[in-house]
């Protein structure tokens, strides 16, 4: 008998990949937001009671950082409601019904000033924009609920295909293929992570029902400039139209402050679950290319 998993936010970039890979491993239910509003606690209680899952994964999030900033300080705004209140509701229902919860969070809970080493789980959050603030509030609500579960922070997820949202890797790839000029940041540190790695990491977390906080990301970091070059080299594309820009130049055009050092260190995860689940940026791009090519040829 396969384990039952209830997934919230399963239509998103990361949630949809988890479902795609593991829908035959687990018996999964992933209601649409129109079917189950995570702000409706009674409805949440009903669906969790009826489906009676072994575990629940909460991918649901408002992730538009720029739009979120327009709501700064507004706890009635959709960003705070989904990222904080929704997380609180799910955690409290899981606590009441004694269900294991995996809550997905982000590197945006940090301030991006850690220059010399990537962020580890012991580092203190200090969000610098409203999106990060709401996600950190969500983390705190999950912890305060006393639910048994894990909080998993992920970083800059990208996918070979996802119709609803263009991620950083596919954006850069599209620009390279079109020969369009690209100005990429030369002095920011990031850990862009293939969604397959995140899904596979979540699988082992759910299987073992571990408790605590985990960073799940690529095993190494790059600058956006290095990332574009590696994409070009992986796909054998010309990158002569590529130029560099400083983080400060790029950031001054943004409403929401971005993180200069938004890198995560996943070594705690690897120590507990072993190597081979998470990969380097370059290894992930090779896998990404295979999937992109495979999809193009079908």
N, C-alpha and C positions, 0 to 999 in steps of 0.2 A: 504494500500500500504506500503510494507516494505521499510525501508531506504536502500539506496545504499551505499556500502562501497568499496572503491578501496584499495587493500592491496598490498604493495610492500614487497618482502621478505617473501611471504606466504609459501614458501617451507621449511623454517627454523624451528628450534625446537619450538619456541614460536608462530610464525605466523601460523604454521600448526595446532597447538592446538586451537588457536582462531577460525580458519576457521572450524575445526572439530566440535567445540561446537556451533558456532553461524551461520553456513551456512544456517540454516532454519529461523533464526531470521531476518537476513538481506539479501538483494540481494547483493552478493559479486562477485567482479572480482579480481582475483589474477594472473596477468600475470607472466610468467616465466622470468628470467633475459634474456634468449635468445629471448624473444618476445618483451620486453621493457627494454632497457638499461637506467638506471637512470642517466647515464652520458650524454645521448642524450636529451637535453632539448626540442628540437622540437618534438621529439617522445612523451615525457612526456606530453607536452602541448596538443598534438593531442588526446592521450588516455583519459586524464582528461576531455577534452572538449566533446569527443564523449560519454563517459560513464556517465558523469555528476553526480558524486557521491555526497551524502550529506557530507561524511567525507572520509578522506584518513588516513591510518595507515602505517607508514614506519618502518617495521621490518628489512629492508635490512641492512646488516652489514658484514664487514670482521671481524671475531671474533677470529682468531687464534693468540693468544697473542705472542707466541714464534716466529712464522713466521713474524708477524708484525714487531717485533724488528729488523729483518734483513733489514727492509726498513726504519729504523729510519732517519728522516729528509728529506725523499724523497716524495715530494708533488705530484710527478707524479706516485708514486707507487700505487698499487691496493688498499692498505689499506686506505691511505688518500683519494684516489679518491672516493671509495664507502662510507666511513664513514663521510667524510667532504663535498666533492664536490657533491656527490649524494644527501646528505641531503639538501645542499644549493639549488640544482636544484629543488627538490621536493617542498621545502618551497617557493621558488620564484614563481613557477607555481601555487601553492595553493593561494598565495597572489594575483597574477594577476587575477585568476579566482574566488577569494573570496570563497575558500573552507577551511573547518575546517581540521586541521592536528593534528594527534597524532604522535609524533616522539619518538622512543624507544632509550633510552640511557642506561648507565651502572654505577655501583659503581666505575669503573676504572677511572672515572674522578677525583677521590680523590687520596691522597698520602698514605693512610693507616696508618697514624700515630696517629689517634684519639683513644686513648687507653681506655678512661673512659666512653664513651657513643657513641652509633651509630650515623652515619652521618644523619643530617637533611638537608632539602632543603636550609636553610640559610648558611650552611657551604661553604667555598670557595673551588672550585675545584683546584687541583694542581697535575695533572697527572705525574706519575713517569716512565711510559713506553710509547712507540709509539702508541700502541693500544688506551690507555687512552687519549693520546694527540689528536689523530684523532677524537675520539668520542667527546671530549670536543670542538674541532674545529667545529664539526657538530652541537653541541648544540648552539654555538655562531652564526653560520651561520643562523640557524633557527630563533633565537631571532632577529638578525639583519634584517631579511627579513620583519619583521613586520606582519607575518602571524598570524591569529587568531588560537590558538591551545594550545596543552599541550605537554610538554616534560616529559616523564615517564622513570625514572631510575629504572631498575630492577637488581636483584642480583642472581647470580648463579642458573639459571633456570634448573630444571630437569623434566623428563617426564617418565611415565611408559613404553613408547615405542616410539622410533624414530630411524629409520634404519640408517640415514645418519651420526649420530654423537653420540658417547658414552658420556653421562654426568656423573657428579661426583657420583650421587646416584646409577645409574645402574652399574657403574664401581665397586664401593664398594660392591654392592650386588653380582655381578658376582664373585668377589674375595672371598667373604665370603662363597658362595655356593660351590666354588671349593676347599675351605680349604687352599687357597694360603696365604702366609704371607703378611700382610699389615702393612706398617709404616705410621701412620697418625699423622698429626701435632697437638701438644698438646697445643700450645699457640697462635693460630691464632683465630680471631673472625669472623664468617661468618653468612650470612643469606640465606642459600639455600632455594629456593622457588619453590614449585610445579607449573608447567605451568598452571594448571587449575585455580589456584588463580590469576595468572597474567592475563589470558584470561577474567576471571570474573570481575576483576578490570577494564580492558580496556573497557569492555562492558558498565559499568556505566559511565565511562569517555566520551565515544562516545555518549551515550544516552543523556547526559546532556550538552555536548559540553562545558565543563569547560575550563578555560584558566589558564595557569601557569605551575608550576613545581611540580611533585609528585614523591615520593619514593614509590615503590610497592615491598614488600618483605614479608618474613615470619615475624610474630609478635614478635619473640624472636630470640636470636642468640645462636650459639653453636661453639665449636671448631670442627675441622674435626675429631678429636679423639672421641668426644662425638657423632658426627653424625654417625660415623661407628657403635659405640656401640648401638645407638638407632635403626639403621637399623637392626642390628643383633637381638636385642630384639623384634622388631616388627615382624620379619620373623622367630623368634624362631631358630636362627642359632648360632652355636658355634663361639665365637670370641677369642679363646685362641691363635690363630696365629697372633693376633693384637698386635703391638708394637707402641711406640710413638717416634716421632722425633721432634726436635724444628724447628720453622719457619726458623731461620737463617741457620740451616743445610740444610733444603729443598731448600731454596731460592738460596743458593750459586751454585746449579747445573743449575740454570735457566739463560738464556740469558736476558730475560725480567724480570725486578724487579716486584715481586708480592706485593700485599697489605697485610700487617700483620693484620690490622683491616679493613676489607672490608665490615663491617656490615652497613645496612641501617635502618633507623627508619621510619616506615610507618604511624606514628600517625596522620600526617596531612591528609592523605587519609582517615583514619578511622574517623577522626573528621568530615570531610565533607560528607562522604558517609555511615557512620555507620559501626558497627562491624558485623562480620559474613561473610564478603567477603574474608578477609585474615585470615589465621590460623597460629597456632604455628607450629614449626618444627615437633613436635611429631604428632600433628593432621594431618599434611600433609603426613607424612609417613604412617599413617594408611590408608588414601585415596589411596596413592601410592600402598600399598600392595594389596588392593582390586582390583585395576585395573590390576596389574601384575598377580594376581591369576586368575582373570576373563579371561584375555587374554590366560593364560596357559591352561585353561580348555576348551576353544573354539576350 
